[in-house]
Amino acid sequence: MRQLAALMLVFAFLAAGCGGSSNKSSAGSSTAAASCDKGDLNLVNSGELTVGTDNPAYPPWFGGKEKAPWKVSDPRSGEGFESAVAYAVAGKLGFAKNEVRWVVVPFNTAFAPGKKKFDLDINQISYTPARAKAVAFSVSYYDVNQAVVGLNGRPIADAKSVADLKPYKLGAQLGTTSYDYIVHNIKPSKKPSVFDTNDAAVQSLKNKQIDGLVVDLPTAFYVTAAQVENSKIVGQFPSAGTPEHFGMVFAKGNSLVQCVDDALAKLKSDGTLASLRQKWLAKAAGAPVLK
């Protein structure tokens, strides 16, 4: 009887093991359902990729003629670096251009906690550990340096080093890594000015309320070329600590992140990202580095 009982225990154990295998297989099916096949993607709106960015949409990140509701440029054009990258990623995920929908998302809203109305947001948003507590980030699609813009003929225009900038009144948009760079790396003697939008910061430079505007380098080229007459890029800053990079932003926990990371890896390996950088951001290599 003891042998029979022992055999029954063995069979019970094996049956439980089979049941466990069945559960594991079921979990595997769940993982498969979250694959990178187009039909399995975790999307806000079924059948289309919803991409967020701020409005106005400025070159060189976006291009095309202004068309409502978009100001300055139209992200739907596919022109400009970030628009082109978004459509390239969408293509790798299986979406045609007409299956990509753009929505307006203010800069600071994109990485704030809470539910998102976009699948991904692309808007020159630098990865930081603090932001990553509220949202998820893709791998880098662009490694970026900060730069400072000043007016020709003003003393700041002759600055040759980061130390040379310390006496001046600097400004940047609220919540940006540009502002963080001023505070943590330049450490000017005058309290920096902060603005709700980059438009307001640009206007302050025009009005000579600040001596220098700190922005990412490609934006600095746009500011000097199209927004502020008689301005110049005083210089770009060397990287400090971990190199800064832009990442696409997602709702926390969205499985779409890994699929976009895979798409960006393919675009990097086949040379597409480098080609798009050369096409839309080539000028960004020309500014002097402030030591």
Protein Blocks (a to p, Z undefined) as FASTA:
>chain_A
ZZmmmmmmmmmmmmmmmmmmmmmmmmmmmmmmmmcbfklpccfbghiacdddddddddfk
bgcjdddfbehiafknopajklmmmmmmmmmnopafklcccddddfklmmggcddfbfbd
cehiacdfklmmmmccdddfbdcdddddddehiaklmpcbfklmmmpccdddehiaklmm
mmmmnopabdcdddfbfklmmmmmmnopafbdcddfklmmmmmmmmmghiacfbacddeh
jaddddddddehiaklmmmmmmmmmmmmnommmmmmmmmmmmmmmpccdZZ
